[in-house]
């Protein structure tokens, strides 16, 4: 099965958007912070939620590919490597959080739902679910959102308290504006469903039949359910449906993601457009996603709270263009050696063989 450009494109868009969001928040003047809130409201469905969604798609594709017609020992090896890779990402997430907690002078922030922690926990929780039916995963994801809607409002009453409910609130909802697991795990779960559907479709070798099934099982359902979810998200809390991290925003966001992936996979299959240069730019951000996410934090110190919004986008555009050029040079010169994600994969496979 070939690499899907759509997955790289969406992952690249997600990483680029997260960088734009962070740079805007870090660099903008405090009196212009309304611009950051407006920008986030418009584009954030393409951020961390979309990244987890694509991670779910990729995980399901990898899982199905690696267990398809394999011997039990090979499957066990893949499971060990998967869990080791997830453990390494979890350790990196805690180190990242520890550095943030040192900067903020708050040791409790070592457990904060930045995207790396949410990703690693999602990978852990997602492993046993990969063996369940697609329908079960969809129902589970929706149930988690409903539970989260009521549980969050209840536990926030115990914020900062040193009792069981206060600790549970800290574990589930510390830094609520980020990516708490009960809100964002659903993106990953639904992503695994889409990934499994794509895998099953691309087992069909006849291209004409594959296009028909792709339209029937992915494009049309993706558009229908995506539109329904967007409409529901809009009217559930109208006119504040874009308010960050609310139930409306979650539903609205996953509707957009379903429409994007189903449409782009179909367009990629029928080869309507050929945009290799644009794809390559986003491909570099996708290929080096973990590396660039960790490294871009040093940009925090360059224009800290010093740019007016009228100049901000120009500086961000120059930064992104420069990063794209740098990643292209790195890809040409040293290729996968700069990719932390690939190195983690290699290390986890090597450790799995030794166990």
C-alpha positions in Angstrom: 0.0 0.0 0.0 1.5 3.3 -1.1 2.0 6.3 1.2 -1.1 8.6 1.1 -0.3 12.2 0.2 -3.5 13.3 1.9 -2.3 12.1 5.3 1.0 13.9 4.9 -0.8 17.0 3.7 -3.3 17.1 6.6 -0.6 16.3 9.2 1.6 19.0 7.6 -1.3 21.5 7.7 -1.9 20.6 11.4 1.7 21.2 12.4 1.9 24.4 10.4 -1.3 25.7 12.1 0.0 24.8 15.6 3.2 26.7 14.8 1.1 29.7 13.6 -1.1 29.6 16.7 1.9 29.4 19.1 3.9 32.2 17.4 0.8 34.4 17.4 0.2 33.8 21.1 3.9 34.3 21.9 4.7 37.3 19.7 1.6 39.4 19.7 1.3 42.5 21.9 -1.0 42.0 24.9 -3.4 44.8 23.7 -3.8 43.0 20.3 -4.5 39.6 21.9 -8.1 39.7 20.4 -6.4 38.9 17.1 -5.0 35.7 18.5 -8.5 34.7 19.8 -10.1 35.4 16.5 -7.4 33.5 14.5 -7.7 30.6 16.9 -11.5 30.5 16.6 -11.3 30.3 12.8 -8.4 27.8 12.2 -8.1 25.7 15.3 -10.1 22.7 14.0 -7.0 22.1 11.9 -4.7 22.1 14.9 -4.1 19.5 17.7 -7.5 17.8 17.2 -6.7 17.3 13.5 -3.2 16.1 14.4 -4.7 13.4 16.8 -7.3 12.5 14.1 -4.5 11.9 11.6 -2.5 10.0 14.2 -5.5 7.7 14.6 -5.7 7.2 10.8 -2.0 6.4 10.5 -2.1 4.1 13.6 -5.0 2.0 12.1 -3.3 1.8 8.7 0.0 0.7 10.3 -1.8 -1.8 12.6 -3.8 -3.4 9.8 -0.8 -3.5 7.5 1.4 -5.2 10.1 -1.0 -7.8 11.3 -2.4 -8.7 7.9 -1.6 -12.4 7.3 1.3 -12.3 9.8 2.4 -15.1 12.2 1.6 -14.7 15.9 5.3 -14.0 16.7 5.4 -11.2 14.2 2.3 -9.7 15.6 3.7 -9.9 19.2 6.9 -8.2 17.9 4.8 -5.4 16.4 2.9 -5.0 19.6 6.1 -4.7 21.7 7.5 -2.1 19.3 4.2 -0.2 19.3 4.1 0.0 23.2 7.8 0.8 23.4 7.4 3.6 20.9 4.4 5.0 22.8 6.4 4.8 26.1 9.3 6.8 24.6 6.9 9.5 23.4 5.3 9.5 26.8 8.7 10.1 28.4 9.5 12.9 25.9 6.1 14.4 26.8 6.9 14.4 30.5 10.4 15.9 29.9 8.8 18.6 27.7 6.2 19.3 30.4 8.9 19.4 33.1 10.8 22.1 31.2 7.6 24.1 30.9 6.9 23.6 34.7 10.4 24.9 35.5 9.8 28.0 33.3 6.4 28.6 34.9 7.8 27.8 38.4 4.9 25.4 39.0 5.9 21.7 39.6 2.2 20.6 39.2 2.4 21.5 35.5 4.6 18.4 34.8 1.2 16.8 34.2 -0.3 19.2 31.6 -2.3 18.2 28.5 0.0 19.5 25.8 -0.3 17.6 22.6 2.6 15.2 23.2 1.1 13.9 26.4 -2.4 13.6 24.9 -0.9 11.8 21.9 1.1 9.3 24.0 -1.9 8.5 26.3 -4.1 8.2 23.2 -1.7 5.7 21.7 -1.7 3.7 25.0 -5.5 3.7 25.3 -6.0 3.1 21.6 -4.1 -0.2 21.3 -6.8 -2.5 22.7 -9.4 -0.6 20.8 -7.8 -1.5 17.5 -9.2 -5.0 17.8 -12.8 -3.8 18.3 -15.4 -3.1 15.7 -15.6 0.3 14.0 -19.1 0.8 15.3 -18.0 0.2 18.9 -15.2 2.8 18.5 -17.6 5.4 17.1 -20.1 4.9 19.9 -17.3 5.0 22.5 -15.9 8.3 21.1 -19.4 9.9 21.3 -20.1 8.6 24.8 -16.7 10.0 26.0 -17.7 13.4 24.7 -21.0 13.3 26.6 -19.3 12.0 29.8 -16.7 14.7 29.4 -19.4 17.4 29.0 -20.9 16.7 32.5 -17.8 15.4 34.3 -15.7 18.5 33.4 -18.4 20.9 34.8 -18.6 18.9 38.0 -14.9 18.4 38.6 -14.0 22.1 38.0 -15.7 22.8 41.3 -12.8 21.0 43.0 -10.0 22.7 41.2 -6.9 23.2 43.4 -8.3 21.1 46.3 -6.1 18.4 47.8 -8.7 15.6 47.8 -9.6 12.8 45.5 -11.9 14.9 43.3 -9.3 17.7 43.2 -6.5 15.4 42.1 -8.8 13.8 39.5 -9.6 17.2 38.2 -5.9 17.9 37.9 -5.2 14.6 36.1 -8.1 15.1 33.6 -8.3 18.8 33.1 -5.1 20.6 34.1 -4.7 23.6 31.8 -8.2 23.2 30.4 -7.5 25.3 27.3 -5.0 22.7 26.0 -5.8 19.2 24.8 -7.4 17.2 27.8 -7.6 13.5 27.1 -11.4 13.0 27.5 -12.0 15.7 25.0 -9.3 14.8 22.5 -9.1 11.0 22.6 -12.3 10.9 20.5 -10.4 12.5 17.6 -7.9 9.7 17.8 -10.6 7.0 18.0 -12.6 8.3 15.0 -9.3 8.5 13.1 -8.7 4.8 13.6 -12.1 4.1 12.2 -11.4 6.1 9.1 -7.9 4.5 8.8 -9.4 1.0 8.9 -12.0 2.0 6.2 -9.2 3.3 4.0 -7.2 0.1 4.5 -10.1 -2.1 3.5 -10.9 -0.1 0.4 -7.3 -0.1 -0.8 -7.2 -3.9 -0.6 -9.2 -3.8 -3.8 -6.8 -4.0 -6.7 -9.3 -3.2 -9.5 -9.0 0.6 -9.7 -12.5 1.2 -11.2 -14.1 -0.9 -8.4 -11.9 0.8 -5.8 -13.1 4.3 -6.9 -16.7 3.2 -6.7 -16.3 1.7 -3.2 -14.2 4.7 -2.1 -17.1 7.0 -3.1 -19.7 4.7 -1.5 -17.9 4.0 1.8 -15.8 7.0 2.5 -16.6 10.1 0.4 -20.4 10.2 0.6 -20.6 9.1 4.3 -17.7 11.5 5.2 -19.5 14.4 3.5 -22.9 13.6 4.9 -21.8 13.0 8.5 -19.3 15.8 8.3 -22.0 18.3 7.3 -24.4 17.0 10.0 -21.8 17.3 12.7 -20.8 20.9 11.6 -24.5 21.9 11.6 -25.1 20.3 15.0 -22.0 22.0 16.4 -23.0 25.4 15.1 -26.5 25.3 16.5 -25.8 23.5 19.8 -24.2 26.7 21.1 -25.0 29.3 18.5 -23.5 31.9 18.1 -20.6 30.9 20.3 -19.9 27.5 18.6 -16.3 28.5 17.9 -15.5 29.1 21.5 -12.3 27.2 22.2 -12.6 23.6 23.4 -16.3 23.5 24.1 -18.6 20.6 23.2 -19.8 22.5 20.1 -16.3 23.2 19.0 -15.3 19.5 19.3 -18.3 18.3 17.2 -17.8 21.1 14.7 -14.1 20.3 14.4 -14.5 16.6 13.7 -17.1 17.4 11.1 -14.5 19.5 9.2 -11.9 16.8 9.6 -14.2 14.1 8.1 -15.0 16.3 5.1 -11.4 17.1 4.5 -10.0 13.6 4.6 -12.8 11.9 2.7 -12.6 14.6 0.0 -8.8 14.7 -0.3 -8.5 10.9 -0.4 -11.0 10.7 -3.2 -9.3 13.6 -5.1 -5.9 11.9 -4.6 -7.4 8.6 -6.0 -8.9 10.1 -9.1 -5.8 12.3 -9.6 -7.7 15.5 -10.4 -4.8 17.7 -9.2 -1.1 17.2 -9.3 0.5 19.7 -6.9 3.9 18.1 -6.0 5.6 21.3 -4.9 2.8 22.3 -2.5 2.7 18.7 -1.3 6.4 18.6 -0.7 6.4 21.8 1.4 3.7 20.2 3.7 5.4 16.8 3.5 8.6 18.1 5.2 6.5 19.4 8.1 4.7 16.1 8.3 7.9 14.0 7.9 9.7 16.0 10.7 6.5 16.7 12.7 7.8 15.7 16.1 11.2 17.3 15.5 9.8 20.6 14.3 7.2 20.7 17.1 9.9 20.4 19.8 12.4 22.8 18.1 10.0 25.5 17.3 9.6 26.3 21.0 12.9 28.3 20.9 11.1 30.8 18.7 9.2 31.9 21.8 12.1 34.2 22.8 12.5 36.1 19.5 9.6 38.6 19.5 8.0 37.9 22.9 4.9 40.0 23.2 6.3 42.7 21.0 4.6 42.6 17.6 1.5 44.4 16.4 -1.0 42.2 14.6 -0.5 44.1 11.3 3.2 43.0 11.3 2.7 39.6 12.9 1.5 37.6 9.9 4.4 38.9 7.8 7.0 37.7 10.3 5.2 34.4 10.8 5.1 33.9 7.0 8.8 34.6 6.7 9.5 32.2 9.6 7.4 29.4 8.1 9.0 29.9 4.7 12.5 29.7 6.2 11.6 26.6 8.2 10.3 25.0 5.0 13.5 25.7 3.2 15.6 24.5 6.2 13.6 21.3 6.3 14.1 20.7 2.6 17.9 21.1 2.9 17.9 18.8 5.9 15.8 16.2 4.0 18.2 16.4 1.1 21.4 16.2 3.2 20.6 13.8 6.1 17.1 12.6 5.4 15.5 10.5 8.2 18.4 11.1 10.7 16.8 14.4 11.7 13.4 12.8 12.2 12.9 12.1 15.9 9.8 10.2 15.0 11.7 7.8 12.8 14.5 7.4 15.3 12.0 6.5 18.0 10.5 3.9 15.6 14.0 2.4 15.0 14.8 2.4 18.6 11.5 0.8 19.6 11.9 -2.0 17.0 15.5 -2.7 18.1 14.4 -2.9 21.8 11.5 -5.1 20.8 13.9 -7.6 19.2 16.1 -7.7 22.3 13.2 -8.4 24.7 
